[in-house]
Amino acid sequence: MMNFWVLQGWLYEALFALVPHRRLVEETAERICQAEGTVLDAGCGTGRLGQWSDANVYGIDFSESMLRTARRRGQQVSPADLDKPLPFGDGMFSKVVSLNVLYAVPRPGFTLKELSRVLAPNGELILATPVSSRLMPLVVEHLRTASAKQMAVSVLNLP
């Protein structure tokens, strides 16, 4: 699955046409905006969280195509594989965010341990990952709430 995202970084951008996904990122951006210190966006994709938040966000992702887009947006990012030890010291980040990533890593337990390791004591870990029982309700919510333009963009971006 990881190679798919390396090759299809454009597909990640298509997720932002989906109302529930965009709302998740917007609400998370608001939640971290008052963060002191640096926020790690683990699996940052194209850097939308950092773009939409006033927090000091540092993003990591394994997909160079997505990191290129994040850099063009002026985001601080670097390549990292969430299935390997992270290149950061213990407790380095005041908050760690990982949205819609855990389902795509081979060893989610290992990834969670690493995210916890780089989180400062009393820091906040913010996770979201889709589960099959919630996918259809999210699609229905998108169909119910999307504007005509959002619907057109999501249809045009279907793989």
Rosetta silent file (secondary structure, phi, psi, omega in degrees, C-alpha in Angstrom):
SEQUENCE: MMNFWVLQGWLYEALFALVPHRRLVEETAERICQAEGTVLDAGCGTGRLGQWSDANVYGIDFSESMLRTARRRGQQVSPADLDKPLPFGDGMFSKVVSLNVLYAVPRPGFTLKELSRVLAPNGELILATPVSSRLMPLVVEHLRTASAKQMAVSVLNLP
SCORE:     score description
SCORE:     0.000 S_00000001
   1 L     0.000  -34.852 -177.946    0.000    0.000    0.000 S_00000001
   2 H   -62.780  -40.770  179.111    2.859    2.406    0.750 S_00000001
   3 H   -62.198  -33.619  176.651    4.193    2.195   -2.823 S_00000001
   4 H   -56.712  -46.381 -177.768    0.734    3.125   -4.060 S_00000001
   5 H   -71.063  -30.413  175.742    0.912    6.433   -2.164 S_00000001
   6 H   -61.862  -43.328 -177.464    4.435    7.132   -3.390 S_00000001
   7 H   -80.794  -28.145 -172.340    3.206    6.875   -6.963 S_00000001
   8 L  -116.245   47.103  178.310   -0.226    8.410   -6.468 S_00000001
   9 H   -56.657  -29.590  179.849    0.396   11.495   -4.349 S_00000001
  10 H   -62.056  -30.353 -178.441   -2.200   13.311   -6.449 S_00000001
  11 H   -65.246  -34.032  178.229   -4.866   11.000   -5.037 S_00000001
  12 H   -60.685  -41.192  178.180   -4.200   12.328   -1.558 S_00000001
  13 H   -61.597  -31.800 -179.783   -5.074   15.831   -2.735 S_00000001
  14 H   -65.027  -24.741  178.641   -8.386   14.475   -4.013 S_00000001
  15 H   -60.229  -27.395 -177.000   -9.347   13.600   -0.430 S_00000001
  16 H   -74.249   -8.611  171.502   -9.754   17.316    0.270 S_00000001
  17 H   -79.406  -15.984  179.933  -12.737   17.378   -2.055 S_00000001
  18 L   -85.973  119.509 -175.136  -14.454   15.076    0.451 S_00000001
  19 H   -53.900  -48.716 -178.272  -16.281   17.178    3.032 S_00000001
  20 H   -61.741  -38.498  179.982  -15.680   14.851    6.044 S_00000001
  21 H   -68.336  -45.933  179.261  -11.936   14.609    5.379 S_00000001
  22 H   -60.536  -41.190  179.117  -11.525   18.340    4.855 S_00000001
  23 H   -63.166  -40.812  177.629  -13.522   18.988    8.037 S_00000001
  24 H   -58.105  -46.718 -178.736  -11.259   16.601    9.990 S_00000001
  25 H   -67.812  -42.482  179.184   -8.151   18.488    8.868 S_00000001
  26 H   -61.991  -45.507 -179.417   -9.730   21.902    9.483 S_00000001
  27 H   -65.914  -36.711  177.724  -10.898   20.954   12.998 S_00000001
  28 H   -68.508  -40.148  177.800   -7.492   19.486   13.828 S_00000001
  29 H   -59.793  -41.683  177.184   -5.777   22.644   12.535 S_00000001
  30 H   -65.333  -40.366 -176.849   -7.966   24.711   14.865 S_00000001
  31 H   -64.752  -33.822 -176.380   -7.260   22.375   17.785 S_00000001
  32 H   -95.090   -3.529 -172.057   -3.478   22.694   17.478 S_00000001
  33 L   -61.052  -26.236  179.908   -3.309   26.418   16.667 S_00000001
  34 L   -95.140   10.815 -176.625   -2.519   27.368   20.282 S_00000001
  35 L   -64.540  135.099  171.366    0.182   24.712   20.663 S_00000001
  36 L   -90.063  142.992 -178.092    3.393   25.798   22.313 S_00000001
  37 L    82.811 -161.094 -175.332    6.468   24.278   20.735 S_00000001
  38 E  -102.799  139.759  176.273    6.471   22.221   17.575 S_00000001
  39 E  -102.080  129.865  174.972    3.684   19.950   16.366 S_00000001
  40 E   -91.970  125.179  172.391    4.682   16.822   14.448 S_00000001
  41 E  -102.454   96.850 -174.386    2.379   15.933   11.561 S_00000001
  42 E   -87.034  109.614 -171.876    3.256   12.266   11.087 S_00000001
  43 L    88.209   48.566 -171.381    2.176   11.276    7.599 S_00000001
  44 L   -68.278  -14.845 -178.649    1.711   14.912    6.581 S_00000001
  45 L    58.706 -124.405 -175.180    0.942   14.147    2.962 S_00000001
  46 L   -94.157   11.543  171.624    0.797   17.418    1.042 S_00000001
  47 L    83.189   20.305 -178.708    1.035   19.650    4.109 S_00000001
  48 H   -63.572  -39.783 -178.186   -2.564   20.812    4.461 S_00000001
  49 H   -59.802  -47.861  178.405   -2.555   20.655    8.269 S_00000001
  50 H   -65.028  -34.095  179.431    0.451   22.959    8.487 S_00000001
  51 H   -67.299  -37.110 -174.211   -0.987   25.205    5.810 S_00000001
  52 H   -92.550   -3.505 -178.133   -4.289   25.599    7.653 S_00000001
  53 L  -116.306  150.159  175.133   -2.905   26.019   11.177 S_00000001
  54 L   -85.680   -3.606  179.990   -1.047   28.863   12.839 S_00000001
  55 L   -70.965  162.148  173.472    0.935   26.336   14.893 S_00000001
  56 E   -82.730   96.614 -174.785    4.577   25.536   14.212 S_00000001
  57 E  -104.162  130.997  174.427    3.986   22.280   12.306 S_00000001
  58 E  -115.845  121.955 -175.642    6.776   19.998   11.130 S_00000001
  59 E  -105.061  146.085  172.638    5.661   17.302    8.724 S_00000001
  60 E  -130.550  146.238  177.128    7.098   13.937    7.843 S_00000001
  61 E  -160.956  157.652  178.505    6.033   11.540    5.118 S_00000001
  62 L   -91.219  -13.719 -175.575    7.658    8.799    3.051 S_00000001
  63 L   -89.942  108.758 -179.364    6.163   10.036   -0.245 S_00000001
  64 H   -63.495  -32.283  179.279    8.507   12.443   -1.979 S_00000001
  65 H   -65.194  -38.813  177.790    5.752   13.475   -4.400 S_00000001
  66 H   -72.878  -38.075  177.897    3.572   14.618   -1.491 S_00000001
  67 H   -63.111  -35.462  176.548    6.499   16.284    0.272 S_00000001
  68 H   -59.226  -44.247  178.784    7.222   18.290   -2.889 S_00000001
  69 H   -63.764  -43.736  179.156    3.702   19.672   -2.758 S_00000001
  70 H   -60.750  -42.173  178.183    4.050   20.447    0.963 S_00000001
  71 H   -63.240  -40.279  177.651    7.330   22.289    0.316 S_00000001
  72 H   -61.530  -27.889  177.284    5.691   24.325   -2.449 S_00000001
  73 L   -82.276    0.458  178.300    3.128   25.351    0.174 S_00000001
  74 L    83.164   18.519 -177.698    5.988   26.601    2.343 S_00000001
  75 L   -86.092  148.802  173.782    5.746   23.798    4.907 S_00000001
  76 E   -84.091  114.609 -176.376    8.655   22.465    6.966 S_00000001
  77 E  -144.496  160.358  172.157    8.903   18.799    6.006 S_00000001
  78 E  -153.245  157.444  178.549   11.318   15.934    5.651 S_00000001
  79 E   -73.460  140.837  174.717   11.164   12.332    4.480 S_00000001
  80 L  -161.494  146.413  179.067   10.641    9.669    7.128 S_00000001
  81 L  -103.712  118.326 -178.196    9.251    6.146    7.184 S_00000001
  82 L   -71.951   -0.734  175.853    6.738    5.586    9.980 S_00000001
  83 L   -99.660    9.661  179.318    7.644    1.893    9.964 S_00000001
  84 L  -132.338  164.522  176.727   11.189    2.714   11.169 S_00000001
  85 L   -56.263  134.999 -178.895   12.590    4.591   14.169 S_00000001
  86 L   -76.039  145.667 -175.988   11.865    8.296   13.798 S_00000001
  87 L   -83.237   44.104 -178.142   14.859   10.628   13.445 S_00000001
  88 L  -132.913  153.580  176.872   13.878   12.739   16.487 S_00000001
  89 L   -73.273  163.536  177.576   14.816   12.791   20.139 S_00000001
  90 L   -60.157  138.654  173.953   12.527   11.642   22.919 S_00000001
  91 L    63.288   27.480 -173.836    9.852   14.175   23.882 S_00000001
  92 L   -77.357  -22.100 -173.092   10.710   16.578   21.076 S_00000001
  93 E  -118.244  138.232  179.583    7.135   17.580   20.091 S_00000001
  94 E   -73.388  -30.020  175.700    4.394   19.232   22.153 S_00000001
  95 E  -141.832  147.496  174.581    1.715   17.564   20.033 S_00000001
  96 E  -127.132  126.833 -179.745    1.830   14.718   17.533 S_00000001
  97 E  -117.999  137.377  174.467   -0.874   14.425   14.891 S_00000001
  98 E  -144.763  103.658 -175.900   -1.415   11.488   12.555 S_00000001
  99 E  -105.294  122.831  175.298   -4.556   11.662   10.424 S_00000001
 100 L    55.240   48.124 -177.791   -5.626    8.725    8.258 S_00000001
 101 L  -122.948  -42.115 -170.641   -2.211    7.072    8.389 S_00000001
 102 H   -56.754  -31.926 -179.841   -2.226    4.091   10.764 S_00000001
 103 H   -66.733  -18.826 -173.678   -4.238    1.889    8.424 S_00000001
 104 H  -100.811   -3.605  179.595   -1.476    2.228    5.810 S_00000001
 105 L   -96.949  145.035 -177.451    1.574    1.319    7.902 S_00000001
 106 L   -64.048  -34.492 -176.845    2.697   -2.304    8.181 S_00000001
 107 L  -128.035   79.859 -176.591    3.203   -2.198   11.966 S_00000001
 108 H   -59.821  -32.769  177.745    0.785    0.291   13.531 S_00000001
 109 H   -62.285  -44.369  177.178    1.785   -0.766   17.066 S_00000001
 110 H   -62.173  -44.735 -179.527    5.424    0.096   16.352 S_00000001
 111 H   -60.036  -44.019  178.608    4.383    3.393   14.780 S_00000001
 112 H   -61.696  -39.043  178.150    2.298    4.309   17.848 S_00000001
 113 H   -63.866  -41.505  179.217    5.259    3.574   20.136 S_00000001
 114 H   -67.280  -41.574  178.214    7.494    5.840   18.062 S_00000001
 115 H   -62.888  -39.319  177.748    4.900    8.645   17.985 S_00000001
 116 H   -67.194  -36.934 -179.060    4.573    8.346   21.773 S_00000001
 117 H   -62.677  -41.021 -176.322    8.349    8.380   22.198 S_00000001
 118 H   -85.618   -3.622  178.125    8.789   11.712   20.396 S_00000001
 119 E   -83.098  133.076  179.020    5.818   13.268   22.233 S_00000001
 120 E   -64.383  152.300  173.847    6.704   15.513   25.176 S_00000001
 121 E   -54.652  137.963 -176.480    5.517   14.522   28.649 S_00000001
 122 E    64.825   14.715  176.218    1.923   15.758   29.058 S_00000001
 123 E   -76.689  177.974 -178.241    1.790   16.298   25.288 S_00000001
 124 E  -119.887  128.169  176.149   -1.211   15.491   23.154 S_00000001
 125 E  -103.696  119.999 -178.241   -1.405   12.673   20.604 S_00000001
 126 E  -114.264  116.095 -177.334   -4.156   13.240   18.020 S_00000001
 127 E  -124.143  144.551  168.856   -5.015   10.223   15.874 S_00000001
 128 E  -146.508  134.498  176.880   -7.669    9.481   13.295 S_00000001
 129 L  -147.592  137.308 -178.026   -7.834    6.426   11.110 S_00000001
 130 L   -71.555  146.678  172.304  -10.684    5.133    8.989 S_00000001
 131 L  -125.035  149.109 -172.376  -12.373    1.882    9.871 S_00000001
 132 H   -57.162  -33.431 -178.331  -14.538   -0.024    7.457 S_00000001
 133 H   -70.281  -16.216  179.840  -17.696    0.397    9.535 S_00000001
 134 H  -103.008   -7.715 -175.622  -17.362    4.200    9.255 S_00000001
 135 H   -66.866  -47.856 -178.837  -16.480    4.496    5.572 S_00000001
 136 H   -63.322  -42.945  175.769  -19.990    4.289    4.144 S_00000001
 137 H   -59.305  -34.282  177.370  -21.391    6.844    6.624 S_00000001
 138 H   -67.870  -39.907  176.989  -18.593    9.226    5.593 S_00000001
 139 H   -63.023  -44.233  179.094  -19.435    8.751    1.916 S_00000001
 140 H   -62.298  -42.305  178.052  -23.111    9.378    2.672 S_00000001
 141 H   -60.573  -42.121  178.378  -22.200   12.508    4.664 S_00000001
 142 H   -61.704  -46.911 -179.335  -20.150   13.778    1.725 S_00000001
 143 H   -61.383  -33.880 -177.979  -23.013   13.138   -0.697 S_00000001
 144 H   -78.214  -32.830 -170.875  -25.414   14.922    1.638 S_00000001
 145 H  -109.243  -13.973 -176.069  -23.258   17.989    2.420 S_00000001
 146 L   -70.970  141.355  173.334  -21.040   18.595   -0.617 S_00000001
 147 L   -73.224  169.999  178.342  -21.722   21.565   -2.831 S_00000001
 148 H   -59.535  -40.894  179.311  -22.103   21.014   -6.579 S_00000001
 149 H   -65.329  -44.701  179.439  -18.499   22.153   -7.095 S_00000001
 150 H   -63.181  -37.265  178.885  -17.186   19.825   -4.355 S_00000001
 151 H   -65.868  -43.012  179.211  -19.155   16.952   -5.850 S_00000001
 152 H   -62.554  -43.734  179.878  -17.730   17.648   -9.316 S_00000001
 153 H   -63.393  -41.495 -179.491  -14.172   17.790   -7.968 S_00000001
 154 H   -67.565  -36.859  177.240  -14.604   14.514   -6.084 S_00000001
 155 H   -67.158  -41.355  179.727  -16.033   12.772   -9.152 S_00000001
 156 H   -66.276  -23.011 -178.243  -13.211   14.086  -11.349 S_00000001
 157 L   -99.172    8.459  176.512  -10.647   12.755   -8.867 S_00000001
 158 L   -62.429  136.613 -179.861  -11.959    9.215   -8.631 S_00000001
 159 L   -70.227    0.000    0.000   -9.114    6.757   -9.295 S_00000001
